[in-house]
């Protein structure tokens, strides 16, 4: 499979995911991105085009373990930041990433932290 075909498949998956999400001001979108080393997430208000809060493995300190443990810690930290800004309910946008591994660990951490999605 060529790089072009792989990228087309990723974009197709992302479009399919975006189509199902209905983000509003009362229920903003929680977008996630995972690179080979780090995990990034942000809560976005699509109606106003603003990022409400964000977090990544670069910001979370004192976390050891594998990538899944660090992603879970990012989820808990983001939930804490969101609750400080009175954001309780969000719509998860996993983009082109399948819901397993680090994305699932992040979601579990965010739910443990108090976010509803």
N, C-alpha and C positions, 0 to 999 in steps of 0.2 A: 504494500500500500504506500502510495507516494505521500509526501508531506501535504500536498494540496488536497488530496482526498481526505486525509485525516482532519485537516482544518475544516473542510466542508461538513464532515460528520459532526464535529464539535459545535459548529454554528447551528446546524440543524437541531441538535439536542438542546442547545440554549434557547432557540426560538420556540421549541415545543414547551419548554419549561416556562418561558416568559408569557406565553399565551394563556396559561392557566392561572396566572397570578393577577389578582385584583387589588392593587395597592391604593389606599386612600390616605388622607391626612390623619384620620383616626386609626388607621391600620397601615403604617408604613412598611416598606419592603426591606427585608434583611438580606442583603447580598453577600455571598461568600466567594472567596477566591483562594485556591491553594496552589502554591508553587512547589517546587521540589524540596525547598528548605523551610518555607514559612507558610503561615495561614493568616489570611486577612479577612475582615468582615466590616460591614458598615450598614447603618440603618439610614435609609434614604426616603425622603418625602418627595414622591414623584410629581405631585401637583405643583409644588413650589420649586422643585429642582434643587433641593438643599440636602446636604448630608447632616443628619441630626447628631449622630455619634458614631465612632469607629473604634476598632481595636485590632491588634495584630500580635503575633508572637514576638515581634521586635520590641513591643511595649511592655509585655507581661514579664515580670521579673521573678526570680527564685522558683522557676519551674524546671524540674528535671524529668527525665524519662523519655519515652519515645514520642514520635510526632503526634500520636493520638492523644496522649496525656497533655501535651502542650495545647492542642486544639481544644480540648475540653476546658482547660484553664482559660483560654481566650473566650470561650462561650460564657463562662461564669463571670469574667471581668466585664464583658460587653453587657450582660444582663444587669450587673450592678450599675454600670454607667447609664443604661437606658432607664432603669427605675429611678435614678436620681433626677432624670429629666422628665419623669412621669410618663414614660412610654412603657406600656405593659403588654400590648398585643401587637404582633407583627406578622407579616407574610414571608415565609422563607423562600428565597430565590437562590437555589443551588446552582443556577447557571448550567454549564455544560458538565458539571461534576455529578457522578452518580451518588445516591444516598447510601453510602456505606463507608467504613473506615474513618478517616478524619472528619468528613462532613457529618457523619452520624454522631461521632464523639463530641463535636462542637455543638450540635443540636441538643444532645443530652445535657451538656454543661449549661447551655442557655436556659433550658427548661428547669434545671435544678436551681438556677439563679433567679427564676421567677418570671421569665418571659412565656407568653402564651402564643403558640402557633400550631 
